[in-house]
Amino acid sequence: MANPLTIVFPLYPQLTQLDFTGPFQFLSRLPGARTIVASAQGGEIEAEGGMVFGRTTRLADIASCDILCVPGGFTATEAALDPDFLPHIRRLGLSARYITSVCTGSLILGAAGLLVGKRAACHWHWRHLLSEFGAIPDPGRVVRDGNIFTGGGVTAGIDFALTLVAEIAGDDYAQTLQLGLEYAPAPPFSAGRPETAPPAILAAYEARMAPLLPPRAAQAREAAAAMIRV
């Protein structure tokens, strides 16, 4: 690939860092890749758990990109209501070659009006909120609809990134990258999906998340109501 490939990762406070760092590790190795880590105001962004990313570029200073990759986080629906953040997601997405997200990052894409009538993945617990934005929730771990690639919850970001690498640079390149990074997941438990998790584990998780659902659903509805004005 002779031409540079500009990849923008827009960050926001308290995002889930693996939603960002997993895909970054793979996509940054695409031939010709130029990565830009951005945020609404530029400077430092603190992720969930206290990890800090510094020297981010102000989103308003980015004219365009080839790939837009939006990570998720418990604050995704807050970011979807941020007037200093969301309009830039729409602006960059409308001209991007590929519009992508990981986990609840798809809710941000939805709020930006980029998923209307499109199939999209999301973390399983929040996937139903995609319908607020006219998107079609899809249970796939990696979902493609045209030039939109979305990954499911958190670790699905690596699978999504490899899928996109193969799309851009070919299967052989993607497999070589997978080998070099020794991506050969072998989890000690089969609890990574609601369909395979022990019932007691699933029930405990859903009980823990239950208090978070009403405020996030309300934020999603608010963002959806404002979507036409973004």
DRENBA-637475 format. One record per residue (C-alpha): residue number from 1; residue in three letters; chain; x, y, z. Coordinates in nm, 4 decimals, always signed. Layout:
N
<NUM, "ALA", "A", <X, Y, Z>>;
...
***
This chain:
230
<1, "MET", "A", <+0.0000, +0.0000, +0.0000>>;
<2, "ALA", "A", <+0.1784, +0.3103, -0.1224>>;
<3, "ASN", "A", <-0.0609, +0.5671, +0.0228>>;
<4, "PRO", "A", <-0.0821, +0.6514, +0.3931>>;
<5, "LEU", "A", <-0.3805, +0.5101, +0.5803>>;
<6, "THR", "A", <-0.5030, +0.7517, +0.8457>>;
<7, "ILE", "A", <-0.6722, +0.5834, +1.1412>>;
<8, "VAL", "A", <-0.8447, +0.7932, +1.4070>>;
<9, "PHE", "A", <-0.9255, +0.6601, +1.7539>>;
<10, "PRO", "A", <-1.1518, +0.9122, +1.9313>>;
<11, "LEU", "A", <-1.1252, +0.8776, +2.3088>>;
<12, "TYR", "A", <-1.3458, +1.0149, +2.5857>>;
<13, "PRO", "A", <-1.3278, +1.0083, +2.9680>>;
<14, "GLN", "A", <-1.3600, +0.6653, +3.1313>>;
<15, "LEU", "A", <-1.3619, +0.4648, +2.8091>>;
<16, "THR", "A", <-1.2689, +0.0953, +2.8343>>;
<17, "GLN", "A", <-0.9016, +0.0988, +2.7412>>;
<18, "LEU", "A", <-0.8922, -0.2502, +2.5851>>;
<19, "ASP", "A", <-1.1637, -0.1438, +2.3397>>;
<20, "PHE", "A", <-0.9010, +0.1016, +2.2145>>;
<21, "THR", "A", <-0.5654, -0.0649, +2.2782>>;
<22, "GLY", "A", <-0.6620, -0.4065, +2.1384>>;
<23, "PRO", "A", <-0.7546, -0.2796, +1.7910>>;
<24, "PHE", "A", <-0.4771, -0.0189, +1.8035>>;
<25, "GLN", "A", <-0.2124, -0.2900, +1.8433>>;
<26, "PHE", "A", <-0.3281, -0.4602, +1.5234>>;
<27, "LEU", "A", <-0.4479, -0.1724, +1.3067>>;
<28, "SER", "A", <-0.1361, +0.0331, +1.3730>>;
<29, "ARG", "A", <+0.0609, -0.2400, +1.1933>>;
<30, "LEU", "A", <-0.1289, -0.2033, +0.8691>>;
<31, "PRO", "A", <+0.1025, -0.1023, +0.5827>>;
<32, "GLY", "A", <+0.1120, +0.2756, +0.5582>>;
<33, "ALA", "A", <-0.0809, +0.3207, +0.8826>>;
<34, "ARG", "A", <-0.0789, +0.6634, +1.0440>>;
<35, "THR", "A", <-0.2624, +0.6540, +1.3750>>;
<36, "ILE", "A", <-0.4154, +0.9551, +1.5473>>;
<37, "VAL", "A", <-0.5382, +0.9256, +1.9048>>;
<38, "ALA", "A", <-0.7885, +1.2057, +1.9538>>;
<39, "SER", "A", <-1.0333, +1.3553, +2.2021>>;
<40, "ALA", "A", <-1.2770, +1.6450, +2.2167>>;
<41, "GLN", "A", <-1.0369, +1.8880, +2.3814>>;
<42, "GLY", "A", <-0.7008, +1.7208, +2.3144>>;
<43, "GLY", "A", <-0.4476, +1.6479, +2.5868>>;
<44, "GLU", "A", <-0.4904, +1.3797, +2.8508>>;
<45, "ILE", "A", <-0.7794, +1.1325, +2.8726>>;
<46, "GLU", "A", <-0.8212, +0.9033, +3.1717>>;
<47, "ALA", "A", <-0.9694, +0.5638, +3.0934>>;
<48, "GLU", "A", <-1.1643, +0.3336, +3.3220>>;
<49, "GLY", "A", <-0.9306, +0.2026, +3.5902>>;
<50, "GLY", "A", <-0.7018, +0.5057, +3.5877>>;
<51, "MET", "A", <-0.4926, +0.4477, +3.2750>>;
<52, "VAL", "A", <-0.4091, +0.7851, +3.1217>>;
<53, "PHE", "A", <-0.3521, +0.8533, +2.7536>>;
<54, "GLY", "A", <-0.1654, +1.1749, +2.6856>>;
<55, "ARG", "A", <-0.1042, +1.4120, +2.3956>>;
<56, "THR", "A", <-0.4309, +1.3307, +2.2221>>;
<57, "THR", "A", <-0.5126, +1.5431, +1.9187>>;
<58, "ARG", "A", <-0.8138, +1.7738, +1.9272>>;
<59, "LEU", "A", <-1.0871, +1.6241, +1.7103>>;
<60, "ALA", "A", <-1.1624, +1.9603, +1.5514>>;
<61, "ASP", "A", <-0.8060, +1.9665, +1.4157>>;
<62, "ILE", "A", <-0.8522, +1.6430, +1.2167>>;
<63, "ALA", "A", <-0.9794, +1.7095, +0.8659>>;
<64, "SER", "A", <-1.0564, +1.3518, +0.7636>>;
<65, "CYS", "A", <-0.9548, +0.9889, +0.8060>>;
<66, "ASP", "A", <-0.9641, +0.6575, +0.6250>>;
<67, "ILE", "A", <-1.0670, +0.4536, +0.9289>>;
<68, "LEU", "A", <-1.2676, +0.5801, +1.2253>>;
<69, "CYS", "A", <-1.2515, +0.3408, +1.5219>>;
<70, "VAL", "A", <-1.4713, +0.4305, +1.8206>>;
<71, "PRO", "A", <-1.4135, +0.2390, +2.1454>>;
<72, "GLY", "A", <-1.6790, +0.1683, +2.4057>>;
<73, "GLY", "A", <-1.7048, +0.2194, +2.7768>>;
<74, "PHE", "A", <-1.9559, +0.2652, +3.0580>>;
<75, "THR", "A", <-1.9624, +0.6351, +2.9645>>;
<76, "ALA", "A", <-2.0389, +0.5765, +2.5954>>;
<77, "THR", "A", <-2.3922, +0.7131, +2.6238>>;
<78, "GLU", "A", <-2.2527, +1.0218, +2.8001>>;
<79, "ALA", "A", <-2.0101, +1.0720, +2.5106>>;
<80, "ALA", "A", <-2.3065, +1.0345, +2.2754>>;
<81, "LEU", "A", <-2.4531, +1.3470, +2.4348>>;
<82, "ASP", "A", <-2.1327, +1.5521, +2.4263>>;
<83, "PRO", "A", <-2.1708, +1.8420, +2.1772>>;
<84, "ASP", "A", <-1.7925, +1.8777, +2.1614>>;
<85, "PHE", "A", <-1.7452, +1.5114, +2.0715>>;
<86, "LEU", "A", <-2.0376, +1.3643, +1.8773>>;
<87, "PRO", "A", <-2.0513, +1.6058, +1.5802>>;
<88, "HIS", "A", <-1.6897, +1.5196, +1.4987>>;
<89, "ILE", "A", <-1.7742, +1.1482, +1.5011>>;
<90, "ARG", "A", <-2.0424, +1.2153, +1.2419>>;
<91, "ARG", "A", <-1.8210, +1.4482, +1.0361>>;
<92, "LEU", "A", <-1.5287, +1.2064, +1.0244>>;
<93, "GLY", "A", <-1.7501, +0.9023, +0.9750>>;
<94, "LEU", "A", <-1.9340, +1.0456, +0.6765>>;
<95, "SER", "A", <-1.6134, +1.0703, +0.4734>>;
<96, "ALA", "A", <-1.4251, +0.7707, +0.6159>>;
<97, "ARG", "A", <-1.3492, +0.4665, +0.4050>>;
<98, "TYR", "A", <-1.4374, +0.2446, +0.7019>>;
<99, "ILE", "A", <-1.6593, +0.3313, +0.9991>>;
<100, "THR", "A", <-1.5842, +0.1023, +1.2922>>;
<101, "SER", "A", <-1.6430, +0.0506, +1.6621>>;
<102, "VAL", "A", <-1.5865, -0.1871, +1.9499>>;
<103, "CYS", "A", <-1.8337, -0.2771, +2.2241>>;
<104, "THR", "A", <-2.0629, +0.0154, +2.3158>>;
<105, "GLY", "A", <-1.8739, +0.2363, +2.0725>>;
<106, "SER", "A", <-2.1492, +0.1357, +1.8296>>;
<107, "LEU", "A", <-2.3972, +0.3318, +2.0436>>;
<108, "ILE", "A", <-2.1865, +0.6413, +1.9731>>;
<109, "LEU", "A", <-2.1898, +0.5639, +1.6008>>;
<110, "GLY", "A", <-2.5654, +0.5215, +1.6281>>;
<111, "ALA", "A", <-2.6095, +0.8535, +1.8067>>;
<112, "ALA", "A", <-2.4051, +1.0167, +1.5292>>;
<113, "GLY", "A", <-2.6639, +0.8928, +1.2799>>;
<114, "LEU", "A", <-2.4222, +0.6550, +1.1082>>;
<115, "LEU", "A", <-2.6050, +0.3252, +1.1685>>;
<116, "VAL", "A", <-2.9602, +0.3882, +1.0495>>;
<117, "GLY", "A", <-3.0809, +0.0700, +0.8808>>;
<118, "LYS", "A", <-2.7436, -0.0980, +0.9386>>;
<119, "ARG", "A", <-2.6654, -0.4193, +1.1232>>;
<120, "ALA", "A", <-2.4261, -0.3633, +1.4128>>;
<121, "ALA", "A", <-2.2672, -0.5456, +1.7036>>;
<122, "CYS", "A", <-2.2368, -0.4264, +2.0614>>;
<123, "HIS", "A", <-2.1673, -0.5707, +2.4055>>;
<124, "TRP", "A", <-2.4440, -0.8254, +2.4606>>;
<125, "HIS", "A", <-2.5882, -0.6528, +2.7696>>;
<126, "TRP", "A", <-2.6365, -0.3189, +2.5898>>;
<127, "ARG", "A", <-2.6991, -0.4417, +2.2342>>;
<128, "HIS", "A", <-3.0729, -0.3756, +2.2437>>;
<129, "LEU", "A", <-3.0055, -0.0014, +2.2801>>;
<130, "LEU", "A", <-2.8884, +0.0066, +1.9179>>;
<131, "SER", "A", <-3.2497, -0.0014, +1.8063>>;
<132, "GLU", "A", <-3.2978, +0.3441, +1.9602>>;
<133, "PHE", "A", <-3.0843, +0.4768, +1.6742>>;
<134, "GLY", "A", <-3.2522, +0.2884, +1.3926>>;
<135, "ALA", "A", <-2.9761, +0.0272, +1.3819>>;
<136, "ILE", "A", <-3.0341, -0.3482, +1.3635>>;
<137, "PRO", "A", <-2.8781, -0.5239, +1.6653>>;
<138, "ASP", "A", <-2.6729, -0.8247, +1.5562>>;
<139, "PRO", "A", <-2.5382, -1.0855, +1.8026>>;
<140, "GLY", "A", <-2.2272, -1.1514, +1.5936>>;
<141, "ARG", "A", <-1.8837, -1.1069, +1.7457>>;
<142, "VAL", "A", <-1.7779, -0.9167, +1.4331>>;
<143, "VAL", "A", <-2.0456, -0.7671, +1.2089>>;
<144, "ARG", "A", <-1.9976, -0.6067, +0.8693>>;
<145, "ASP", "A", <-2.2594, -0.4054, +0.6863>>;
<146, "GLY", "A", <-2.1085, -0.2326, +0.3841>>;
<147, "ASN", "A", <-1.8187, -0.0191, +0.5019>>;
<148, "ILE", "A", <-1.9247, -0.0455, +0.8659>>;
<149, "PHE", "A", <-1.7377, -0.2954, +1.0838>>;
<150, "THR", "A", <-1.8464, -0.3365, +1.4449>>;
<151, "GLY", "A", <-1.7134, -0.5637, +1.7173>>;
<152, "GLY", "A", <-1.8976, -0.7064, +2.0160>>;
<153, "GLY", "A", <-1.7840, -0.6659, +2.3734>>;
<154, "VAL", "A", <-1.4268, -0.5561, +2.4564>>;
<155, "THR", "A", <-1.2097, -0.8532, +2.3501>>;
<156, "ALA", "A", <-1.4046, -0.8806, +2.0243>>;
<157, "GLY", "A", <-1.2074, -0.5717, +1.9261>>;
<158, "ILE", "A", <-0.9103, -0.7907, +1.8382>>;
<159, "ASP", "A", <-1.1221, -1.0173, +1.6178>>;
<160, "PHE", "A", <-1.2730, -0.7119, +1.4524>>;
<161, "ALA", "A", <-0.9273, -0.5630, +1.3940>>;
<162, "LEU", "A", <-0.7979, -0.8803, +1.2316>>;
<163, "THR", "A", <-1.1072, -0.8922, +1.0100>>;
<164, "LEU", "A", <-1.0418, -0.5363, +0.8965>>;
<165, "VAL", "A", <-0.6703, -0.6028, +0.8463>>;
<166, "ALA", "A", <-0.7604, -0.8936, +0.6181>>;
<167, "GLU", "A", <-1.0048, -0.6727, +0.4263>>;
<168, "ILE", "A", <-0.7380, -0.4084, +0.3655>>;
<169, "ALA", "A", <-0.4113, -0.6024, +0.3428>>;
<170, "GLY", "A", <-0.5224, -0.9584, +0.2679>>;
<171, "ASP", "A", <-0.5654, -1.2818, +0.4617>>;
<172, "ASP", "A", <-0.1970, -1.3744, +0.4530>>;
<173, "TYR", "A", <-0.0923, -1.0441, +0.6036>>;
<174, "ALA", "A", <-0.3596, -1.0723, +0.8735>>;
<175, "GLN", "A", <-0.2538, -1.4268, +0.9610>>;
<176, "THR", "A", <+0.1112, -1.3280, +0.9759>>;
<177, "LEU", "A", <+0.0216, -1.0452, +1.2115>>;
<178, "GLN", "A", <-0.1877, -1.2811, +1.4228>>;
<179, "LEU", "A", <+0.1077, -1.5191, +1.4461>>;
<180, "GLY", "A", <+0.3524, -1.2436, +1.5325>>;
<181, "LEU", "A", <+0.1292, -1.1208, +1.8158>>;
<182, "GLU", "A", <+0.0525, -1.4815, +1.9186>>;
<183, "TYR", "A", <-0.3188, -1.4237, +1.9219>>;
<184, "ALA", "A", <-0.4395, -1.7743, +2.0060>>;
<185, "PRO", "A", <-0.7038, -1.7290, +2.2774>>;
<186, "ALA", "A", <-0.7630, -2.0257, +2.5057>>;
<187, "PRO", "A", <-0.9685, -1.8940, +2.7989>>;
<188, "PRO", "A", <-0.9769, -2.1011, +3.1183>>;
<189, "PHE", "A", <-1.3570, -2.0747, +3.1352>>;
<190, "SER", "A", <-1.6458, -2.0818, +2.8879>>;
<191, "ALA", "A", <-1.8126, -1.7849, +3.0538>>;
<192, "GLY", "A", <-1.7465, -1.5207, +2.7911>>;
<193, "ARG", "A", <-2.0956, -1.5200, +2.6364>>;
<194, "PRO", "A", <-2.4388, -1.5277, +2.8007>>;
<195, "GLU", "A", <-2.5167, -1.8405, +2.5999>>;
<196, "THR", "A", <-2.2248, -2.0321, +2.7523>>;
<197, "ALA", "A", <-2.1849, -1.8792, +3.0994>>;
<198, "PRO", "A", <-2.3140, -2.0823, +3.3972>>;
<199, "PRO", "A", <-2.6659, -1.9617, +3.4857>>;
<200, "ALA", "A", <-2.5591, -1.8440, +3.8324>>;
<201, "ILE", "A", <-2.2750, -1.6367, +3.6855>>;
<202, "LEU", "A", <-2.5070, -1.4808, +3.4267>>;
<203, "ALA", "A", <-2.7669, -1.3987, +3.6919>>;
<204, "ALA", "A", <-2.5050, -1.2407, +3.9201>>;
<205, "TYR", "A", <-2.3689, -1.0250, +3.6379>>;
<206, "GLU", "A", <-2.7117, -0.9089, +3.5281>>;
<207, "ALA", "A", <-2.8009, -0.8206, +3.8875>>;
<208, "ARG", "A", <-2.4819, -0.6150, +3.9139>>;
<209, "MET", "A", <-2.5564, -0.4310, +3.5894>>;
<210, "ALA", "A", <-2.9289, -0.3788, +3.6563>>;
<211, "PRO", "A", <-2.8902, -0.0387, +3.8304>>;
<212, "LEU", "A", <-2.6916, +0.0943, +3.5326>>;
<213, "LEU", "A", <-2.9470, +0.0077, +3.2673>>;
<214, "PRO", "A", <-3.2174, +0.2715, +3.3325>>;
<215, "PRO", "A", <-2.9827, +0.5736, +3.3204>>;
<216, "ARG", "A", <-2.7980, +0.4426, +3.0155>>;
<217, "ALA", "A", <-3.1235, +0.3663, +2.8370>>;
<218, "ALA", "A", <-3.2459, +0.7183, +2.9184>>;
<219, "GLN", "A", <-2.9241, +0.8672, +2.7799>>;
<220, "ALA", "A", <-2.9588, +0.6560, +2.4665>>;
<221, "ARG", "A", <-3.3149, +0.7782, +2.4158>>;
<222, "GLU", "A", <-3.2034, +1.1374, +2.4681>>;
<223, "ALA", "A", <-2.9222, +1.0950, +2.2159>>;
<224, "ALA", "A", <-3.1613, +0.9330, +1.9697>>;
<225, "ALA", "A", <-3.4063, +1.2206, +2.0040>>;
<226, "ALA", "A", <-3.1265, +1.4657, +1.9251>>;
<227, "MET", "A", <-2.9810, +1.2558, +1.6433>>;
<228, "ILE", "A", <-3.1461, +1.4446, +1.3586>>;
<229, "ARG", "A", <-2.9976, +1.7700, +1.4897>>;
<230, "VAL", "A", <-2.6349, +1.6400, +1.5131>>;
***
